[in-house]
Amino acid sequence: MNTDTEIFKSHLSDLCDEYRLHNGFNERDYQTYGVKRGLRNPDGTGVMAGLTNICNVHGFMMADGVRIPDEGKLTYRGINVNDIVSACIKEDRFGFEETAWLLLFGSLPTEAQLSRFKDTLGMMRELPDNFVEDMIMKSPSKDIMNKLARSVLVLYSFDPDPDNTSLENIMRQSIQLIASLPTIMTYAYQVKKRAFDKESMFFHPVDLTLSTSQSILRAMRPDMKFTDSEAKLLDLCMILHAEHGGGNNSTFSARVLSSSGTDTYSTISAAIGSLKGPRHGGANLRVRKMMQELKECVSDWSDRDAVYQHLASIIKKEKGDGSGLIYGFGHAIYTLSDPRAVILRQAAEQLAKEKNMTEEFELYKTVESLTPRVMAEVKGSSKVICANVDFYSGFVYDMLGIPGELFTPIFAVSRIAGWCAHRIEEVTYGGRIIRPAYRAMAKSTKYTPIAERKNND
């Protein structure tokens, strides 16, 4: 560490104290001026910011201004996601590519359209010449999400027409990004292993005939081997993560940037940056850590009383990360159930049998059944809560042998389908730059000449 850096660090605490002295808000002011913190109404519902044809997230009904809990329902372009998943399982086929088409274009593809779309995605999986060497290998990152965001920004330089916001151009860019982001992710992961974990890395040639989930598993594993059931379970996870309405933080970020007229690469990079935040995309990692501690502290996983007491200690901030939160539970919209969690629970049960992990799966089910009761009895909460998608997704990824550092990136390579659909919709029909208001609270103050200013200490 050089001298200048040491001097700066020694003054950093003073600088932060100076900031705290002159900043902050009275909590009552938020109510006084009707500020919708987090762009949410007092009842927890989101502020209506726009219209969309892409997705609907249903979790409650309203009657006389009161929330009435209801079973969760997720629809893509008006089609229940359960029907999409059920059709893929019944017909024993992959569905993420069909889902991406549905989100982008607004209707289900014909067999011929879907076949051509899959071929197009396959052709676009490979990255530009020298991109891997110059962008990924020469500047590795410990965080794959950081590398995804940087790589997407750099792709701007390889695009012959990056700033054109016509429908045709954004559609081209969107399809290319949906195809290539999984490739960037797997290459970035391999380089991270070598640079920071001191492990061997493997770069396999891209097989253009594989589905997205098959491509990911093949690129991750040294021997390139995976089972059909593994690939289809990852495909299922990607379908469920592909879209979740215009109000979630990363999608809203994509719409905000799109409304400014900026390019696709800046927009998608911003959405990735949003998803990287632990309040948005990293919850399944926190579930995984919480469950690992539970397994270490409770010797008999079938002892419901012992599990209850452990969960109670988390709420009391005696265990866990000190936040008092049981991760994987609760949602801004879902109340009685999260349809994604319901689907993943069923899939996890089947895979747990194949992987001889039924005992661990039963522990997850126990936590799911006990948490609402613990929240009511220990915390005194009357809020209706359910397990959300993050509760089971990390467990599924663990059973698939997917490392924790790829949990959120897989979320990103799935959700990019929804991001691009919302970008297209915002650019085509939005019409105005998104600009909410902030009330200025600073009092009018006269400028003081520098010689007359006094130190605060």
C-alpha positions as CSV (number, residue, x, y, z in Angstrom):
1,M,0.0,0.0,0.0
2,N,1.5,3.4,-1.0
3,T,1.7,6.4,1.3
4,D,-1.1,8.3,-0.5
5,T,-3.5,5.4,0.0
6,E,-2.6,5.2,3.7
7,I,-3.2,8.9,4.2
8,F,-6.6,8.7,2.4
9,K,-7.7,5.7,4.5
10,S,-6.7,7.5,7.7
11,H,-9.0,10.4,6.8
12,L,-11.9,8.3,5.5
13,S,-13.6,8.0,8.9
14,D,-13.5,11.8,9.3
15,L,-15.0,12.2,5.8
16,C,-17.9,9.8,6.6
17,D,-18.5,11.6,9.9
18,E,-18.7,14.9,7.9
19,Y,-21.3,13.3,5.7
20,R,-23.4,12.0,8.5
21,L,-23.4,15.4,10.2
22,H,-25.1,17.2,7.3
23,N,-27.4,14.5,6.0
24,G,-30.4,12.4,7.0
25,F,-34.1,12.6,7.1
26,N,-36.8,12.7,9.7
27,E,-38.8,9.5,9.4
28,R,-42.1,11.5,9.8
29,D,-41.4,13.5,6.7
30,Y,-42.0,10.4,4.5
31,Q,-45.6,10.3,5.8
32,T,-46.0,14.1,5.8
33,Y,-45.2,14.4,2.1
34,G,-46.8,11.1,1.0
35,V,-43.5,9.6,-0.2
36,K,-43.9,6.2,-1.7
37,R,-40.7,4.6,-0.4
38,G,-39.5,1.9,-2.7
39,L,-42.2,3.1,-5.1
40,R,-44.7,1.1,-2.9
41,N,-48.0,2.2,-1.5
42,P,-48.7,2.1,2.2
43,D,-50.4,-1.3,1.9
44,G,-47.3,-2.8,0.2
45,T,-48.6,-2.8,-3.3
46,G,-46.5,-1.2,-6.0
47,V,-47.1,2.2,-7.5
48,M,-48.6,1.9,-10.9
49,A,-45.8,3.0,-13.3
50,G,-46.9,1.6,-16.6
51,L,-48.7,-1.0,-18.7
52,T,-47.4,-4.3,-20.0
53,N,-48.6,-7.3,-22.1
54,I,-45.7,-9.4,-21.0
55,C,-46.4,-10.8,-17.6
56,N,-48.8,-10.8,-14.6
57,V,-47.9,-11.7,-11.1
58,H,-50.9,-12.4,-8.9
59,G,-50.8,-13.1,-5.2
60,F,-53.7,-11.4,-3.5
61,M,-57.0,-9.7,-4.1
62,M,-58.2,-6.3,-2.8
63,A,-61.6,-5.7,-1.2
64,D,-62.5,-2.3,0.4
65,G,-58.9,-1.4,0.4
66,V,-57.9,-4.6,2.3
67,R,-55.5,-7.3,1.0
68,I,-57.1,-10.7,0.7
69,P,-54.5,-13.5,0.5
70,D,-54.8,-15.7,-2.6
71,E,-52.9,-18.6,-4.2
72,G,-50.1,-17.3,-6.4
73,K,-50.4,-17.3,-10.2
74,L,-47.7,-16.4,-12.7
75,T,-48.7,-15.8,-16.4
76,Y,-46.4,-15.2,-19.4
77,R,-48.3,-13.3,-22.1
78,G,-51.5,-14.5,-20.5
79,I,-50.5,-18.2,-20.3
80,N,-50.2,-19.8,-16.9
81,V,-46.5,-20.8,-16.3
82,N,-47.8,-24.1,-14.9
83,D,-49.3,-24.9,-18.3
84,I,-46.0,-24.2,-20.0
85,V,-44.1,-26.4,-17.5
86,S,-46.7,-29.2,-17.7
87,A,-46.6,-29.3,-21.5
88,C,-42.8,-29.6,-21.5
89,I,-42.8,-32.4,-18.9
90,K,-45.6,-34.2,-20.7
91,E,-43.9,-34.0,-24.1
92,D,-40.4,-34.6,-22.5
93,R,-38.8,-31.6,-24.2
94,F,-36.9,-28.4,-23.3
95,G,-39.0,-25.2,-22.8
96,F,-36.7,-22.2,-22.2
97,E,-36.3,-21.4,-25.8
98,E,-40.1,-21.6,-26.4
99,T,-40.5,-19.3,-23.3
100,A,-38.1,-16.8,-24.7
101,W,-40.0,-16.7,-28.0
102,L,-43.3,-16.3,-26.1
103,L,-41.9,-13.4,-24.0
104,L,-40.3,-11.6,-27.0
105,F,-43.1,-12.0,-29.6
106,G,-46.3,-12.4,-27.6
107,S,-47.5,-15.8,-28.9
108,L,-46.5,-19.4,-28.8
109,P,-44.3,-20.5,-31.7
110,T,-45.2,-23.1,-34.3
111,E,-42.9,-26.1,-34.6
112,A,-41.2,-24.5,-37.6
113,Q,-40.7,-21.2,-35.9
114,L,-39.4,-22.8,-32.7
115,S,-37.0,-25.0,-34.7
116,R,-35.6,-22.0,-36.6
117,F,-35.4,-19.9,-33.4
118,K,-33.4,-22.7,-31.7
119,D,-31.0,-22.9,-34.7
120,T,-30.6,-19.1,-34.5
121,L,-29.7,-19.2,-30.8
122,G,-27.3,-22.0,-31.4
123,M,-25.5,-20.0,-34.2
124,M,-25.2,-17.0,-31.9
125,R,-23.8,-18.7,-28.8
126,E,-20.2,-18.2,-29.9
127,L,-18.5,-14.9,-28.9
128,P,-16.7,-12.5,-31.2
129,D,-13.1,-13.4,-32.2
130,N,-10.6,-12.7,-29.4
131,F,-13.4,-11.7,-27.0
132,V,-12.7,-14.5,-24.6
133,E,-8.9,-13.9,-24.5
134,D,-9.1,-10.1,-24.3
135,M,-12.2,-9.5,-22.2
136,I,-12.6,-12.6,-20.0
137,M,-9.1,-14.2,-19.6
138,K,-7.1,-11.0,-19.2
139,S,-9.3,-9.4,-16.6
140,P,-10.8,-12.2,-14.5
141,S,-13.4,-11.4,-11.7
142,K,-14.1,-13.1,-8.4
143,D,-17.8,-12.2,-9.0
144,I,-19.3,-13.7,-12.2
145,M,-22.1,-11.1,-12.2
146,N,-19.6,-8.4,-12.4
147,K,-18.0,-10.1,-15.3
148,L,-21.4,-10.5,-17.0
149,A,-22.1,-6.8,-16.7
150,R,-18.7,-5.8,-18.0
151,S,-18.7,-8.2,-20.9
152,V,-22.2,-7.0,-22.0
153,L,-20.9,-3.4,-22.1
154,V,-17.9,-4.5,-24.1
155,L,-20.1,-6.2,-26.7
156,Y,-21.2,-2.7,-27.7
157,S,-17.7,-2.3,-29.3
158,F,-18.3,-5.4,-31.5
159,D,-21.7,-4.2,-32.7
160,P,-21.7,-2.5,-36.1
161,D,-24.8,-0.6,-35.2
162,P,-25.0,-0.4,-31.4
163,D,-27.1,2.7,-30.9
164,N,-29.9,2.1,-33.4
165,T,-33.2,1.7,-31.4
166,S,-35.4,0.5,-34.2
167,L,-37.4,-2.6,-33.4
168,E,-35.4,-4.7,-35.9
169,N,-32.1,-3.7,-34.4
170,I,-33.1,-4.2,-30.8
171,M,-34.6,-7.6,-31.6
172,R,-31.3,-8.6,-33.3
173,Q,-29.3,-7.5,-30.2
174,S,-31.7,-9.1,-27.8
175,I,-31.6,-12.5,-29.5
176,Q,-27.8,-12.3,-29.7
177,L,-27.6,-11.5,-26.0
178,I,-30.0,-14.3,-25.0
179,A,-27.8,-16.7,-26.9
180,S,-24.4,-15.5,-25.8
181,L,-24.8,-14.6,-22.1
182,P,-24.7,-18.3,-21.0
183,T,-21.4,-18.7,-22.9
184,I,-20.0,-15.6,-21.2
185,M,-21.1,-17.0,-17.8
186,T,-19.5,-20.4,-18.3
187,Y,-16.2,-19.0,-19.6
188,A,-16.1,-16.4,-16.8
189,Y,-16.6,-19.2,-14.3
190,Q,-13.8,-21.3,-15.8
191,V,-11.4,-18.3,-15.7
192,K,-12.4,-17.5,-12.1
193,K,-11.6,-21.1,-11.1
194,R,-8.1,-20.8,-12.5
195,A,-7.3,-17.2,-11.4
196,F,-8.8,-17.2,-7.8
197,D,-9.4,-20.8,-6.8
198,K,-6.2,-22.2,-8.3
199,E,-8.0,-25.0,-10.0
200,S,-7.9,-26.2,-13.6
201,M,-10.1,-24.5,-16.1
202,F,-11.8,-26.2,-19.1
203,F,-12.8,-24.5,-22.4
204,H,-14.9,-26.8,-24.4
205,P,-15.9,-26.1,-28.0
206,V,-19.5,-24.7,-28.2
207,D,-22.0,-27.3,-29.5
208,L,-24.5,-25.3,-31.5
209,T,-27.1,-28.1,-31.5
210,L,-27.7,-28.1,-27.8
211,S,-30.4,-26.3,-25.8
212,T,-29.4,-23.5,-23.4
213,S,-29.5,-25.7,-20.3
214,Q,-27.5,-28.4,-22.0
215,S,-24.9,-25.9,-23.2
216,I,-24.5,-24.6,-19.6
217,L,-24.0,-28.0,-18.0
218,R,-21.7,-29.2,-20.8
219,A,-19.5,-26.1,-20.5
220,M,-19.4,-26.3,-16.7
221,R,-18.2,-29.9,-16.3
222,P,-14.7,-31.1,-17.1
223,D,-16.0,-34.2,-18.8
224,M,-18.9,-32.4,-20.5
225,K,-21.2,-35.1,-19.3
226,F,-24.7,-34.6,-17.9
227,T,-28.0,-36.5,-17.9
228,D,-31.1,-35.6,-19.8
229,S,-33.0,-35.3,-16.5
230,E,-30.4,-32.9,-15.1
231,A,-30.6,-30.7,-18.2
232,K,-34.4,-30.6,-18.2
233,L,-34.5,-29.7,-14.5
234,L,-32.1,-26.8,-15.2
235,D,-34.3,-25.9,-18.1
236,L,-37.3,-25.9,-15.8
237,C,-35.5,-23.5,-13.4
238,M,-34.7,-21.2,-16.3
239,I,-38.4,-21.1,-17.4
240,L,-39.4,-20.1,-13.9
241,H,-36.8,-17.4,-13.7
242,A,-37.3,-16.0,-17.2
243,E,-39.7,-13.3,-16.3
244,H,-41.6,-11.8,-13.3
245,G,-43.3,-8.6,-14.3
246,G,-42.2,-5.0,-15.0
247,G,-42.0,-4.0,-11.3
248,N,-39.2,-6.2,-10.1
249,N,-36.0,-4.2,-9.5
250,S,-33.9,-5.4,-12.4
251,T,-36.7,-5.3,-15.0
252,F,-37.7,-1.9,-13.9
253,S,-34.1,-0.8,-14.2
254,A,-34.1,-2.1,-17.8
255,R,-37.3,-0.1,-18.5
256,V,-35.9,3.1,-16.9
257,L,-32.7,3.0,-19.0
258,S,-34.7,2.0,-22.1
259,S,-36.9,5.1,-21.6
260,S,-33.9,7.3,-21.9
261,G,-33.1,6.1,-25.4
262,T,-29.8,4.5,-24.5
263,D,-28.4,1.4,-26.1
264,T,-29.3,-2.2,-25.4
265,Y,-25.9,-3.1,-23.9
266,S,-26.1,-0.3,-21.3
267,T,-29.6,-1.4,-20.5
268,I,-28.9,-5.1,-20.0
269,S,-25.7,-4.3,-18.0
270,A,-27.7,-2.1,-15.6
271,A,-30.3,-4.9,-15.2
272,I,-27.5,-7.4,-14.3
273,G,-26.1,-4.9,-11.8
274,S,-29.5,-4.7,-10.2
275,L,-29.9,-8.5,-10.0
276,K,-26.4,-8.7,-8.4
277,G,-27.8,-6.9,-5.3
278,P,-28.4,-9.3,-2.4
279,R,-31.9,-7.9,-1.9
280,H,-32.8,-9.1,-5.4
281,G,-30.9,-12.0,-7.0
282,G,-28.7,-13.4,-4.2
283,A,-31.4,-14.7,-1.8
284,N,-30.9,-18.4,-2.7
285,L,-27.3,-18.2,-1.6
286,R,-28.5,-16.9,1.8
287,V,-31.0,-19.8,2.0
288,R,-28.2,-22.2,1.3
289,K,-26.0,-20.8,4.1
290,M,-29.0,-20.7,6.5
291,M,-29.8,-24.3,5.8
292,Q,-26.2,-25.4,6.2
293,E,-26.1,-23.9,9.7
294,L,-29.4,-25.5,10.6
295,K,-28.1,-28.9,9.5
296,E,-25.0,-28.4,11.6
297,C,-26.9,-27.3,14.7
298,V,-29.8,-29.8,14.6
299,S,-28.5,-33.4,14.8
300,D,-31.9,-35.0,14.2
301,W,-33.5,-33.4,11.1
302,S,-36.8,-35.1,11.8
303,D,-37.1,-33.5,15.2
304,R,-39.7,-30.8,14.4
305,D,-39.3,-29.2,17.9
306,A,-35.6,-28.8,17.5
307,V,-36.0,-27.3,14.0
308,Y,-38.7,-24.9,15.4
309,Q,-36.4,-23.8,18.2
310,H,-33.5,-23.1,15.7
311,L,-35.8,-21.1,13.5
312,A,-37.0,-19.1,16.5
313,S,-33.4,-18.4,17.4
314,I,-32.9,-16.9,13.9
315,I,-35.8,-14.6,14.4
316,K,-34.5,-13.6,17.8
317,K,-31.1,-12.8,16.0
318,E,-29.4,-15.3,18.2
319,K,-28.4,-17.4,15.2
320,G,-28.1,-16.9,11.4
321,D,-26.5,-13.7,10.1
322,G,-28.1,-11.5,12.8
323,S,-30.7,-10.0,10.5
324,G,-33.6,-11.9,12.1
325,L,-34.7,-13.1,8.7
326,I,-35.6,-16.6,7.6
327,Y,-34.5,-16.4,4.0
328,G,-36.6,-17.9,1.3
329,F,-39.9,-16.7,2.8
330,G,-42.1,-13.8,2.0
331,H,-42.7,-11.9,-1.2
332,A,-43.9,-8.4,-2.2
333,I,-46.9,-10.0,-4.0
334,Y,-47.3,-13.7,-3.2
335,T,-49.1,-14.6,0.0
336,L,-50.6,-18.1,0.2
337,S,-48.1,-19.6,-2.4
338,D,-45.4,-18.8,-4.9
339,P,-46.2,-20.9,-8.0
340,R,-42.5,-21.1,-8.8
341,A,-41.7,-22.5,-5.4
342,V,-44.5,-25.1,-5.7
343,I,-43.2,-26.3,-9.1
344,L,-39.6,-26.4,-7.8
345,R,-40.6,-28.3,-4.7
346,Q,-42.1,-31.1,-6.8
347,A,-39.1,-31.2,-9.1
348,A,-36.7,-31.1,-6.1
349,E,-38.5,-34.1,-4.5
350,Q,-38.0,-36.2,-7.6
351,L,-34.3,-35.3,-8.0
352,A,-33.7,-35.8,-4.3
353,K,-34.8,-39.4,-4.7
354,E,-32.4,-39.9,-7.6
355,K,-29.5,-38.3,-5.7
356,N,-30.3,-40.1,-2.3
357,M,-30.9,-36.7,-0.7
358,T,-34.5,-37.4,0.5
359,E,-33.6,-36.7,4.1
360,E,-32.3,-33.2,3.2
361,F,-35.4,-32.6,1.1
362,E,-37.7,-33.5,4.0
363,L,-35.8,-31.0,6.2
364,Y,-36.6,-28.3,3.6
365,K,-40.3,-29.3,3.8
366,T,-40.2,-29.1,7.6
367,V,-38.7,-25.6,7.5
368,E,-41.4,-24.6,4.9
369,S,-44.2,-25.9,7.1
370,L,-42.9,-24.4,10.4
371,T,-41.7,-21.0,9.3
372,P,-45.2,-19.3,9.1
373,R,-46.0,-20.6,12.6
374,V,-42.6,-19.4,14.0
375,M,-43.1,-16.0,12.5
376,A,-46.6,-15.7,14.1
377,E,-45.7,-17.1,17.5
378,V,-42.2,-15.7,18.0
379,K,-42.2,-12.5,16.0
380,G,-45.9,-11.8,16.5
381,S,-46.4,-11.3,12.7
382,S,-49.9,-11.5,11.3
383,K,-48.6,-11.3,7.7
384,V,-49.4,-14.3,5.5
385,I,-46.2,-15.7,4.1
386,C,-45.1,-18.6,2.0
387,A,-41.9,-20.1,0.7
388,N,-40.7,-18.2,-2.4
389,V,-38.7,-19.4,-5.4
390,D,-35.4,-18.9,-3.7
391,F,-36.1,-21.4,-1.0
392,Y,-35.9,-24.4,-3.2
393,S,-33.8,-23.1,-6.2
394,G,-30.5,-23.2,-4.3
395,F,-31.2,-26.8,-3.2
396,V,-32.0,-27.8,-6.8
397,Y,-28.8,-26.2,-8.0
398,D,-26.8,-28.0,-5.3
399,M,-28.2,-31.3,-6.4
400,L,-27.2,-30.5,-10.0
401,G,-23.7,-29.8,-8.9
402,I,-23.9,-26.1,-9.8
403,P,-21.5,-24.0,-7.6
404,G,-22.8,-21.2,-5.5
405,E,-21.1,-18.5,-7.4
406,L,-23.3,-19.4,-10.4
407,F,-26.6,-19.3,-8.6
408,T,-27.3,-15.6,-9.4
409,P,-25.7,-15.7,-12.9
410,I,-28.0,-18.5,-13.9
411,F,-30.9,-16.3,-12.7
412,A,-29.4,-13.6,-15.1
413,V,-29.1,-15.8,-18.1
414,S,-32.7,-16.8,-17.6
415,R,-34.1,-13.4,-16.8
416,I,-32.5,-11.7,-19.8
417,A,-35.4,-13.0,-21.9
418,G,-37.8,-11.0,-19.8
419,W,-35.4,-8.0,-19.7
420,C,-35.2,-7.8,-23.5
421,A,-39.0,-8.3,-23.9
422,H,-39.6,-5.3,-21.5
423,R,-36.9,-3.2,-23.2
424,I,-38.6,-3.7,-26.6
425,E,-42.0,-2.9,-25.1
426,E,-40.7,0.3,-23.4
427,V,-38.9,1.6,-26.4
428,T,-41.7,0.8,-28.8
429,Y,-44.7,2.0,-26.7
430,G,-43.4,3.8,-23.6
431,G,-43.1,7.2,-25.2
432,R,-41.7,9.1,-22.2
433,I,-38.6,9.1,-20.1
434,I,-39.3,7.7,-16.7
435,R,-38.8,10.4,-14.1
436,P,-40.4,10.1,-10.7
437,A,-40.3,13.1,-8.3
438,Y,-38.1,13.6,-5.2
439,R,-39.1,16.3,-2.7
440,A,-36.1,18.6,-1.9
441,M,-35.7,18.9,1.9
442,A,-32.7,21.2,2.1
443,K,-33.3,24.6,3.7
444,S,-32.3,27.7,1.8
445,T,-28.9,28.7,3.0
446,K,-26.6,31.6,2.1
447,Y,-23.2,31.0,0.6
448,T,-20.4,31.6,3.2
449,P,-17.0,32.9,2.0
450,I,-14.3,30.3,2.7
451,A,-12.5,32.6,5.2
452,E,-15.6,32.9,7.3
453,R,-16.4,29.2,7.6
454,K,-15.9,27.4,10.9
455,N,-14.8,23.9,11.7
456,N,-17.5,21.6,13.1
457,D,-15.2,20.2,15.9
